[in-house]
Amino acid sequence: MTSTGTISRLVKARGFGFIRCAGGHELFFHRSQVQGAAFELLTQGQSAIFKVGLSTKGLQAINVKPLTEIPTGQVKHEIRRERR
């Protein structure tokens, strides 16, 4: 079953983030589960669809697909910041 949520937190240096679900709880997701966009270009507050999967540490978001596009200026800013 597909769910919708908002990216609430990103730890880009370590390659993971959290998605806040409609019910208010947060699910972990790893960069390897992001589809349709580069993990480095995701932003907090961006909407996404995902499925809930079970890992050895509990529930997590899998097959994460961002719904909102990233503004072009944001992409350039994020790439510059990542290179520093």
N, C-alpha and C positions, 0 to 999 in steps of 0.2 A: 504494500500500500504506500502511495506517495504522500508525503506531508509537505507543508509549507512553513517556512520560518524566516528569521532574520539573523544574519551573521552578527553576533554580539561581541565577539572578541577574536582577535587574530594574533598569533605569535609567529610572525613570518620567519624570524631567525631560526626557529625550531621546526617549522613546517606543520603547524596544526592550528586549529581554531575551534570555536564553539558556535552553535546555532541555537537561538532561542526559539522554542516551539510555541505554537498557539496557546498551549496550556501553561506557559511560563517557565517550564523547566528547560535546561540547556543540555545539548548533546555535543560531545566531542566529535571532531572530524579531522582526519589526516589529509595532508596535501595530495596523497595518492588517490583519494576518493573524489577529487574535484574533476568534473567533466565539462567541456565546452568553454573553458576559460583557464588561463594560467593562474595558479594559486597566488603568485606574487601580485596579481592585479586585482584581487578581491579587496573589498573595503568593508569596514564595520558599517552596519546599517543596511547593507545590500540584501535584498530579498533572494531567497533560494528555495528550490524544491529538492527533496531528498527522500531516501528510504531509510528506515531504521533497521540496523543490523545488530547482531550480537557478537561481541569480541570476548577475548579472555578476561577483559577488565569490565565488561558490562555493555550496556547499550551504547551505540554510536551512530552517527549519521554516515550513510554510504551513498554513492552515486549522487553526489552534491552537484547541482546545476544552478548557477546564478540566473535570476530572472531579470534583473535590471542591468542595463548596460552601464559601463564605466565611461564617464565623460573623457574625451580625448585629452584634455589638459590634465586630468587626474592620472592617466596612464603615463604621461611624460614625467610628472612629478614623482610617481611611485618608482619608476625605473631609475631616475636619478638618485632617489633616496636609497634604493637597494644597492647601488654601486659604491656608495660611500663606505 
